[in-house]
Amino acid sequence: MSTTTTKSTPKIALIGAGPASLTLASLLKCHDIPFTIYEAASSLRHAGGTLDLHPTTGQAALKEAGLWDAFVKHARPESDVMKLVDIGGEVCWDENGADKQEVGESEEEKFAGRPEIDRAALMKILVESLEEGSIKFGKKLNEVVPSKTEEKKFNLVFADGKEEGFDLVIGGDGAWSKVRNLLSDTKPHYSGISLIEVWCNDVKSNPWLRNYVGNGSCFSFGEGCAILSQRQGDGSQRTYACLRVPEDFIETCSIDWNDKDAARKEFMERHFSHAGKDLKRVVMESTDYLIPRTLYELPVGFTWESRPGVTLIGDSAHLMTPFAGVGVNVGMTDSLVLAHEIVAACKGKKSLDEALQAYEKEMFPRAARYAQKTAKNKKGHFTEGGSKHMADRIRAHYEEARKEPNVQVDRAEGVSSG
Ligand SMILES: Cc1cc2nc3c(=O)[nH]c(=O)nc-3n(C[C@H](O)[C@H](O)[C@H](O)COP(=O)(O)OP(=O)(O)OC[C@H]3O[C@@H](n4cnc5c(N)ncnc54)[C@H](O)[C@@H]3O)c2cc1C
């Protein structure tokens, strides 16, 4: 165990410019701790849907990074609205209408739920909080290797060259992390769920679609399938049609994904003939893009033995399916906890090795709790009656909250589509 606790500034590399790395970077910047972010893409990925940030996780990280006002400007508490439809088409719960719950007017009350923010807006807020040049784009990491010449240092091998002499390498490089290889042989496995993602870019142009899905999320679950639709802040609407199928489904189902209109029609006719007509229409009228996706996950409770100078945050540490809508929140909390530890090490209160150990000790059980919840949702939602069960749970939560007004309603047992 290292006991070096001298005040020093480590040379830090953050791999990947996803929400987890950017949050950590923003927090480090608040403490004048230097770092470089290496991102494989040639510019920031603005793609992606809406994310709900929770008060004690994602929101807490943004507050501490001094980004609360920017978040409030872009967040959409009015989109924290749920509609649940049985796969046959019967509406089981609708907060756009009869089931609307009263939300208070104060900022605290409005943001006490799970206000949505578009992924692009979140990324913009985080990037704008950093110094120009903090992110090196087009740097695809192939490998991290221990330095042969300098003790306890690491070199980064990119597709286009090397960077040397890092004291701390933090993998925020998502599902297929190259940093993870230094800590574990474990790879993500198939979650059992594949989906097509379809978009309507301007939902104003289709009043039926806009009204049917409503202001927030409209989810429908059935045996081995789901249709999940969400309004985005930019006026678009994104829908997933999900299936429990073998891992090679997307490649072997003989649908030509390049012809999106024919592919959408064939996919729905083959796999959702039992769905209610409105649900089918939501997918069929989302004609702007079609992206087939195969969802992967890391084992629930994935851990590694702490190794000086290397750690993971976000999906690279605990990749989960979106069926509890928590991935970004867990990743941003990693960043908050790790930032505290790095700051303590830089102030000489502990060694960097101790800081990483403390971070991982806190993160492992926290991530495992969320992964467990996600796995439970994946199992429970994709069942006959999945929507009705979810609606019953929400009703019960509200009932409880009515009896105990100080109890926070956690009705977001659900899914998100960010
Ligand atoms: C369909 C879907 C819906 C989701 N919905 C939600 C939701 O509503 N709410 C929620 O909280 N979470 C949701 N999630 C999960 C959420 O998207 C992730 O948890 C989150 O993006 C993880 O952030 P991250 O920063 O860890 O990684 P990522 O967002 O994956 O970012 C990783 C970054 O690393 C870069 N990178 C990768 N490899 C390399 C390399 N070798 N070298 C350099 N850079 C590299 C990538 O280009 C990327 O920019 C969803 C996920 C999916 C798939």
Ligand as a Chemical Component Dictionary entry (heavy atoms), coordinates in Angstrom:
data_LIG
# 
_chem_comp.id                   LIG 
_chem_comp.type                 NON-POLYMER 
_chem_comp.pdbx_formal_charge   0 
_chem_comp.three_letter_code    LIG 
# 
loop_
_chem_comp_atom.comp_id 
_chem_comp_atom.atom_id 
_chem_comp_atom.alt_atom_id 
_chem_comp_atom.type_symbol 
_chem_comp_atom.charge 
_chem_comp_atom.model_Cartn_x 
_chem_comp_atom.model_Cartn_y 
_chem_comp_atom.model_Cartn_z 
_chem_comp_atom.pdbx_ordinal 
LIG C1  C1  C 0 -30.478 3.332 -26.002 1  
LIG C2  C2  C 0 -29.938 3.937 -24.730 2  
LIG C3  C3  C 0 -30.711 4.787 -23.940 3  
LIG C4  C4  C 0 -30.214 5.329 -22.737 4  
LIG N1  N1  N 0 -30.988 6.156 -21.954 5  
LIG C5  C5  C 0 -30.507 6.661 -20.783 6  
LIG C6  C6  C 0 -31.239 7.566 -19.965 7  
LIG O1  O1  O 0 -32.330 7.976 -20.313 8  
LIG N2  N2  N 0 -30.760 7.986 -18.802 9  
LIG C7  C7  C 0 -29.507 7.631 -18.410 10 
LIG O2  O2  O 0 -29.078 8.064 -17.327 11 
LIG N3  N3  N 0 -28.755 6.830 -19.173 12 
LIG C8  C8  C 0 -29.228 6.342 -20.350 13 
LIG N4  N4  N 0 -28.474 5.530 -21.138 14 
LIG C9  C9  C 0 -27.141 5.242 -20.705 15 
LIG C10 C10 C 0 -26.223 6.398 -21.025 16 
LIG O3  O3  O 0 -26.281 6.687 -22.408 17 
LIG C11 C11 C 0 -24.814 6.023 -20.618 18 
LIG O4  O4  O 0 -24.821 5.532 -19.300 19 
LIG C12 C12 C 0 -23.891 7.235 -20.695 20 
LIG O5  O5  O 0 -23.797 7.748 -21.989 21 
LIG C13 C13 C 0 -22.523 6.823 -20.212 22 
LIG O6  O6  O 0 -21.677 7.923 -20.265 23 
LIG P1  P1  P 0 -20.127 7.701 -20.337 24 
LIG O7  O7  O 0 -19.554 9.071 -20.312 25 
LIG O8  O8  O 0 -19.697 6.729 -19.314 26 
LIG O9  O9  O 0 -19.861 6.965 -21.723 27 
LIG P2  P2  P 0 -20.289 7.323 -23.211 28 
LIG O10 O10 O 0 -21.444 8.241 -23.262 29 
LIG O11 O11 O 0 -20.386 6.022 -23.918 30 
LIG O12 O12 O 0 -19.046 8.100 -23.770 31 
LIG C14 C14 C 0 -17.823 7.449 -24.017 32 
LIG C15 C15 C 0 -16.950 8.346 -24.892 33 
LIG O13 O13 O 0 -15.692 7.699 -25.068 34 
LIG C16 C16 C 0 -15.324 7.756 -26.433 35 
LIG N5  N5  N 0 -14.474 6.594 -26.696 36 
LIG C17 C17 C 0 -14.839 5.295 -26.797 37 
LIG N6  N6  N 0 -13.787 4.520 -27.055 38 
LIG C18 C18 C 0 -12.715 5.355 -27.119 39 
LIG C19 C19 C 0 -11.331 5.147 -27.366 40 
LIG N7  N7  N 0 -10.843 3.929 -27.595 41 
LIG N8  N8  N 0 -10.501 6.208 -27.359 42 
LIG C20 C20 C 0 -10.974 7.458 -27.108 43 
LIG N9  N9  N 0 -12.287 7.715 -26.879 44 
LIG C21 C21 C 0 -13.141 6.669 -26.880 45 
LIG C22 C22 C 0 -16.633 7.716 -27.185 46 
LIG O14 O14 O 0 -16.509 8.256 -28.490 47 
LIG C23 C23 C 0 -17.535 8.568 -26.285 48 
LIG O15 O15 O 0 -17.470 9.934 -26.602 49 
LIG C24 C24 C 0 -28.932 4.997 -22.334 50 
LIG C25 C25 C 0 -28.131 4.155 -23.128 51 
LIG C26 C26 C 0 -28.638 3.628 -24.312 52 
LIG C27 C27 C 0 -27.775 2.703 -25.149 53 
# 
loop_
_chem_comp_bond.comp_id 
_chem_comp_bond.atom_id_1 
_chem_comp_bond.atom_id_2 
_chem_comp_bond.value_order 
_chem_comp_bond.pdbx_ordinal 
LIG C1  C2  SING 1  
LIG C2  C3  SING 2  
LIG C2  C26 DOUB 3  
LIG C3  C4  DOUB 4  
LIG C4  N1  SING 5  
LIG C4  C24 SING 6  
LIG N1  C5  DOUB 7  
LIG C5  C6  SING 8  
LIG C5  C8  SING 9  
LIG C6  O1  DOUB 10 
LIG C6  N2  SING 11 
LIG N2  C7  SING 12 
LIG C7  O2  DOUB 13 
LIG C7  N3  SING 14 
LIG N3  C8  DOUB 15 
LIG C8  N4  SING 16 
LIG N4  C9  SING 17 
LIG N4  C24 SING 18 
LIG C9  C10 SING 19 
LIG C10 O3  SING 20 
LIG C10 C11 SING 21 
LIG C11 O4  SING 22 
LIG C11 C12 SING 23 
LIG C12 O5  SING 24 
LIG C12 C13 SING 25 
LIG C13 O6  SING 26 
LIG O6  P1  SING 27 
LIG P1  O7  DOUB 28 
LIG P1  O8  SING 29 
LIG P1  O9  SING 30 
LIG O9  P2  SING 31 
LIG P2  O10 DOUB 32 
LIG P2  O11 SING 33 
LIG P2  O12 SING 34 
LIG O12 C14 SING 35 
LIG C14 C15 SING 36 
LIG C15 O13 SING 37 
LIG C15 C23 SING 38 
LIG O13 C16 SING 39 
LIG C16 N5  SING 40 
LIG C16 C22 SING 41 
LIG N5  C17 SING 42 
LIG N5  C21 SING 43 
LIG C17 N6  DOUB 44 
LIG N6  C18 SING 45 
LIG C18 C19 SING 46 
LIG C18 C21 DOUB 47 
LIG C19 N7  SING 48 
LIG C19 N8  DOUB 49 
LIG N8  C20 SING 50 
LIG C20 N9  DOUB 51 
LIG N9  C21 SING 52 
LIG C22 O14 SING 53 
LIG C22 C23 SING 54 
LIG C23 O15 SING 55 
LIG C24 C25 DOUB 56 
LIG C25 C26 SING 57 
LIG C26 C27 SING 58 
# 
